[in-house]
Amino acid sequence: DAGVTQSPTHLIKTRGQQVTLRCSPKSGHDTVSWYQQALGQGPQFIFQYYEEEERQRGNFPDRFSGHQFPNYSSELNVNALLLGDSALYLCASSVERVGNEQFFGPGTRLTVL
Amino acid sequence: AQKVTQAQTEISVVEKEDVTLDCVYETRDTTYYLFWYKQPPSGELVFLIRRNSFDEQNEISGRYSWNFQKSTSSFNFTITASQVVDSAVYFCALSDEAMEYGNKLVFGAGTILRVKS
C-alpha cells in the first residue's frame, strides 16, 4: 500500500518565478492538506482540499493556490516566488473527519534564489 | 486561538537514558485532538499517536509512553531506554473542532532529540 507521494523531491527557482508541487494521497484517503516548514520551525498549515474544493486556509497570501483532482491528488502552486518561500513543503492526506490522523509525504524542498 | 508550545528546543541524552518531551497546548474547545509526530533526518513526518480530549488514560507502546493531563493542558511524551535511532525532531500538534470543516493541525516548534551512543 503506497503512502503519500510528492514530486519533485527538490526544486530550485529564482525570485518571481512560479512553481507547481504535486501530491498523491494514501490509498483510501480523500482529504489533502499542505504545510510549509521553514528551516528549524514546525509545519505551518497552508490549506486543505476535500471534494475538489478548498475548505480551509491558513494565513498565507493569494500567491499560494491549489487544486484537487477527482482522483484526490493535489497540486500546490506558488506565484511570484520570494526568497522567504524557501522551505520544505509537506503534503498530508487523511480520511475526512475532524481529528483523524494525517499521514505525511516526504516533502518537496524548494529553494528560491 | 489554538497554540502548542514545546519549550525544549533541544535535548541530548546518552543511549539507554529515559527522556521526556514536554508539550503544552491552548484551545478554547472542549473537543480536541492531540498528536505526536517524529521527523527523522529524511524529513518525512511519522505519525506516533493521537489522543482525544475525552480520553485521559495514559498510553504505552513499547518504549514510548504518553501522559495526557487536561488540568495542566499538557501532553508529554516519554521514551524509555532511548536508542540512537530515536534521534529526530519531535512535534506535538493540536486539532480542534473550532472550525466547521477540516482538521488542520497546529504544530509546536519541535524538540530536537539527540541520542548519543
Boltz contact constraints between the chains, C-beta under 6 A:
constraints:
  - contact:
      token1: [A, 42]
      token2: [B, 91]
      max_distance: 6.0
  - contact:
      token1: [A, 42]
      token2: [B, 107]
      max_distance: 6.0
  - contact:
      token1: [A, 42]
      token2: [B, 108]
      max_distance: 6.0
  - contact:
      token1: [A, 42]
      token2: [B, 109]
      max_distance: 6.0
  - contact:
      token1: [A, 42]
      token2: [B, 110]
      max_distance: 6.0
  - contact:
      token1: [A, 43]
      token2: [B, 107]
      max_distance: 6.0
  - contact:
      token1: [A, 45]
      token2: [B, 104]
      max_distance: 6.0
  - contact:
      token1: [A, 48]
      token2: [B, 102]
      max_distance: 6.0
  - contact:
      token1: [A, 55]
      token2: [B, 101]
      max_distance: 6.0
  - contact:
      token1: [A, 55]
      token2: [B, 102]
      max_distance: 6.0
  - contact:
      token1: [A, 56]
      token2: [B, 102]
      max_distance: 6.0
  - contact:
      token1: [A, 56]
      token2: [B, 104]
      max_distance: 6.0
  - contact:
      token1: [A, 98]
      token2: [B, 97]
      max_distance: 6.0
  - contact:
      token1: [A, 98]
      token2: [B, 103]
      max_distance: 6.0
  - contact:
      token1: [A, 99]
      token2: [B, 33]
      max_distance: 6.0
  - contact:
      token1: [A, 99]
      token2: [B, 95]
      max_distance: 6.0
  - contact:
      token1: [A, 101]
      token2: [B, 47]
      max_distance: 6.0
  - contact:
      token1: [A, 101]
      token2: [B, 50]
      max_distance: 6.0
  - contact:
      token1: [A, 104]
      token2: [B, 44]
      max_distance: 6.0
  - contact:
      token1: [A, 104]
      token2: [B, 45]
      max_distance: 6.0
  - contact:
      token1: [A, 106]
      token2: [B, 44]
      max_distance: 6.0
  - contact:
      token1: [A, 107]
      token2: [B, 43]
      max_distance: 6.0
